[in-house]
Amino acid sequence: MLLFHIRTQFPILNKKKSKIKSDTCTDKRTKEHGTCIIINECPKVIEDLRKNIFPTTCGFQGTDVLVCCPKLKEKTVRKPGQISDEMCKIYSQYVWSKELSPTLLAGAEDIARNECPFDRLELVVGGAPASRKEFPHMVQLGYGRNPIVWGCGGSLISNQYVLTAAHCTYDRSLGEVLYARMGVTDLDDPENLQQYRISEAIPHPSYRVPNNYHDIALLKLEKSAQLNSWVRPACLYKSVKSPWSKAIASGWGKTSFGGSDSSILLRVVLELYNQTYCTKVYRQESRTSKLPEGIKDDLMICAGHSKDLKDTCSGDSGGPLQVYYSGGEKNMSCMYDIIGVTSFGKGCGFGVNIPGVYTRVANYLKWIEDTVWPIE
């Protein structure tokens, strides 16, 4: 039937003008380059004919119709970290704000002001309130309605996606995560607050309750966030092996075990522990279904304090473990690389040398990038 349609739609071409099999051609409708082949050998043309879309013909080979079959587009291949690096540089523009030039001279350029509120701090172990705009990627997640209960944390990594822990996508008492708010350091000062509904929660496909492995998820906002110096995505660190000995955790979580949540965003500098030591700390958990294979270095980062009772706590789950941006580009001193996502621990400040465990972001970079910035 398809062959009948093609013969009746297009007259037999003059042999001098006809092309032969394997000749190059151009589709008259789409202007795409292709190759002349027998109609039954071109799935794209057959698919189009079923929709009454007729192809460009090249002629005939015997009784077989030759059609201009578009070349298959090569699948874009990118290295993990490539697209997030590119987007990181784009997002860094929001460190700067532009103001209209006060002069009325024609061609006067706008004034660019650096909105970075801090210099890179010496990473001294300890905790303190965060400065305004110090962590513009910080997100707080909400559950339930009337009232909304704000619980886990997260990191804005694009204008529409938040990175968090998989266990934060659902609360046994309150149900699914529904809201995300950002743009504030002090929750009692909501002037620059942005709040959005979450349209989709995407736990990593390998995450299984009650297992603690692959505890990472992406949340899609119903609308794109308005990026500025108060709300700006963070970067993603792409190497599983890193030179860091310390990193910064941040969140509005409880300041002590059993205590109340903090209304002011807090930051704490933590020391990174090796897998051998961390495995010893969590030896008991490795005998349960939560951690049957123990601490896996390629999937997890352990961080805590060797001297003080400083730790992430309830309410900090899903929040970032971060380091200052290490790419070396100019004008990016105010950016962060997310290296981990707060996952689990032994309670808040359970003791010195009792590290918490963070999901290692670099191991999941391809999954994150393919979800947030899919190849079209």
N, C-alpha and C positions, 0 to 999 in steps of 0.2 A: 504493500500500500504506500509506504514512504517513497519507494522508487517511482511509482506512478505519479505521485504528487510532484516530485522534483522534475520529472520529464514534462509534465503538462505546464508547470510554472515557468520553466526556462527552456527556450527553443534550443535545438542542436546548434552549436557554435560552428562557425567556419573553421575548418581544420587548420588553416594557416594562422588563425588567431588563437586557437586552442592551446592550452598548456598541457604538458604531459605529467605523469605521476612523479612526485618529488620536486617539481618546480616550486619556487617561492611564489607567494601571492599575497594580496592584501584584501581583507574583507571589506566590501564596499559599505556595509552598514556600520561596523565598529571601527574601521580603519586599523584593525590589528593585523600584524603580519602573521602569515601562516604558510602551510605547505599543501600542495595539491595531492590529495589522496582519495582512494575509493571511499564513497560515502559511508559504507558499513564499517569502516575502520576508524571513523571519527565519532566518538561518543558525544562530544559537545554538539555536533550538528544534528545527530539523531535526537538528542534531548530538546534542541531548539525546534525541530520539525514537529514534535509532539505539541508544542505551544504555537504552531502555525507561524514560526519564524523561519523563513527560507534562507539558505546559505548562498554565498557567492560561488558560482560554478566555474570550473576550469575547462570542462569539456567532457570527453568520454574516453574510456579505455575499453575498447570492444563495446560490450553492452553495459558496462559499469560506469556510473556517473562519478566524475571527479569533482570534489568540492574543496574549497579553501578552508582547511582545518586550522584553527588558531593554535599557535604554539603554547604548550603548557607553560605556565608561569613558574619559574623556579621558586621554590619555597625559601623565603627569607631565613637565613641562618644568622643568629647573633649569639655572642658569648654571654654567659651569665654575668650580670653586672654592667653590661654595655648600655642598655636603655636606662637603667636607674642612675648611672653616672651622668648621662646626658640630661635627664630630667632634674637631677640634683643641681646642675649648673643653671638650669632655667629657673628653678625655684629660688636660687640664691639672690635673684634680682629683687626679691621682696625684703631683703635686708635693707634696701635703700628705698627712700620715699622721694618723690619728686614734687617740687613746689614751683609755681609759676614765677618767672623772673620778675623782680620788682621794677625793672626798667621797661620802658615802652619802646625801646629801640627795636626796629624790625630785625628779625632773625636772632634775637636774644635767646639763649638756651635756658631751659628750665634748670633749677638748682636741685642737685641730688644730695640728699642728706643720709648719712649712715645711721640706721636705726638700731644698730647693735648696742644693747644696753650694758654690755660688760666686756672686760678684757678676759682673755683666757686665764682662768684661775690656776694657781699651783694646786696640783691634785693632792691636797692634804687630807688624810683620812678623817672623816667626820661628817656631820650633817648640819644643815642650816636652811632657813627659808630661801626660796628661789627669788631672784630679781625679776622685776617686770620684764616681760618679753624674753626672758632667758631661755625658755623652752616653748617656743610658739607651736611646736608640733604636738604638745601634750593634749590628750583627749581624755575625758571622763565619760564612762558609759552608764546609761540609765536603764532601769528595769521597772516593769509595772506601770500603773497609772493611778493618779489621784491618791496619794502623791507618787511621783517618780522617785524611785530609790536609786541613788547614784552609788555605784560599786566599783567595778574594775576600771583600769586605766587602758590607754592605748596610745599609739603614735600615728599622726597623720603622715602618710607617705606619698600621697598625690592629692589632687583637689577633690577626689571623691572616694578614696579608700583609706581605711584605718587598719593598722597592724595591731593585733592583740593576741591573747592566749586563746586556744580552742576552748578551754574550760570556762572562759568568760562569755561564750555565746549563749549559755543557758544557765539559769539559776534554779535549783530544785524548788525553792519557795516562790520565786517571782516569775519564773518562766523565761522566755526568750529575751535577749537584749533588744531594746527598742529605740534607744536614743543615744546620741553622741553630742557632747558639748565641748567647746574649745574657745580659745581667745582670752582666757582669764588666768591670773595667777592667784588672786585672792577671790574666793567664791562669793564674798560679801561685796565685791566691787564689780558688778556685771556689765560695765559700760561697753566693753568690746566683745561681749559674749556672742558666740554663734552656736545655735543648737539645731540639730537636724534629726529627722527620723532615719532609721536604718532600714534600707530596702532589702538587703540580703546579707546573711551571715554565712561565711564560707570557711568552715573548719578544714584543716589539712586532711586530705582523703585517707591518710594512714592513722589518724587519731582515733583511739578507741578508749572509752571509759571502762574501767577506772585507771587504765594505763597512763603513765605520765610522759610517755614518748610522743613526739610530734605535736606538742602542745602549742600550736600556733594557728592563727586564723586571720582572715581578712573580712572586714565589714564594709559594705558598700553604702554610701550615703544616698539618701533619696534625691538630694540636690548637691551640686558642686559647691564646696566651701568657697567663700570669698577670701582669696589670698591677700595678705598684707603683712605688715611687720608684727602683727599680733597672732596671726594664723598662717603658718608656713610649714610645708612638709619637711621632714628630715630626710637625710640620705641613708643608704643601706650599705653596710660594709660587706665586701664581696669575698674576702679570704677566710677560709676556715681556720687557718693559722694566723695568729695576730701577735704583734710585739708588745701588746699592752700588759702592764702589771696592775693597773688600776682602771676603773671605769666609774661612771656616774649613773646612779639610779634616781628616778624622780617619781613623785606621785602624791596624791592627797590621802593616802591610806592612814591607818591607825598609827599613832605615835608610840604605842606600847601594846603589849598583848592584852586584849580585853578592854582597851581604851577606846576613845571616840575618834572619829575621822578628823583630819586636819582641814580647816577651811582655807589654809594657805598652802600652796604648792611647796613641797619640801624636796630638797636634793641631798643625796648622801654619796660620798666617794667611797667606793668599795675596793678591796683588794681581790685579785683573781687567784684562785687556787687550782692546783693541778689535779688531774683525774685520779691519780693514785690516792691522794689525801681525801678527795671528795668521796671516793668509793668507800673508804673506811668509815667516814661519817654516816653514810647512808647504807651501811651493811645490813642493818635490820630491815629496811624498806626493800632491799633487793631480794628478800625472801617472800615477798608478797606479790600480788598481781599488779601493784602500782609500779614496781620497778624490777621486774623479773630478771633483766639483763644488767642490772646495776647502772652506774653512771656511764653514759656513752659519750666520749669526748667529741666525736664529730657532730653530735646532736645537741650537746648541752655545754653550758658555761657555769662554773661555780664561782660565786663571789660573796665576800663577807668581810669581817673585821678580825684582826689578830689581837686587838687591844680593847676596843670599845664595843658595847652592846648596840651596834648600829646595824640595821637590816631593813629590807623591804618588809611590808606587813600586809595584813588583810586590807583590801582596797587598792593595793598597788599592783595586784595581779594584772597581767597583760600590758603593763607599762614598760617603758624602754630601759635597757641597760645600754649606755651610749658613751662614745668617746668624741673628742673634738675632731672635726673633719680633717682627714689626713691626706687629701688629694694633692695639696701643694699649690692649687690655683689661687690667684690673687682674689681679693674681695670676698673670700668665703670663710673668713675667720669666725663668723658667727654661726656656721652650720655644724650639725652633728652627724656622725655616722652611728646608726643603730646596729649594735652587735648582738644584742640579746633581748628576749621578751620574758618578763617576770613570770615564772611558772609555779614553783612550789618550794617549800622549806620546812623547817622544824618549828615554826612559830616565829614571833617577832622578837628579835634580839634574844634568842634562846640561850646564847652563850657566846663567848669569844671563840674564834676559830670554828664556828659552826656556820658554814656558808649556805646561802640560798642557791637555788638552781634556776637557770635561765635557758630558754630555748635558743640555740645558736642560729641566728638569722641566715648566715652565709650558706648553710646547708640547704636552705629552702628558697634560695634566691631565684632559681629558674621558675619554680612554681609561683612565687610572688609576682615576678615580672610578666609571666604568661597570663596571669589573671588580671593584673592591674593595667598592663600595656600590651594587650594581645596583638600578635602578628596578624595583619589583615590579609 
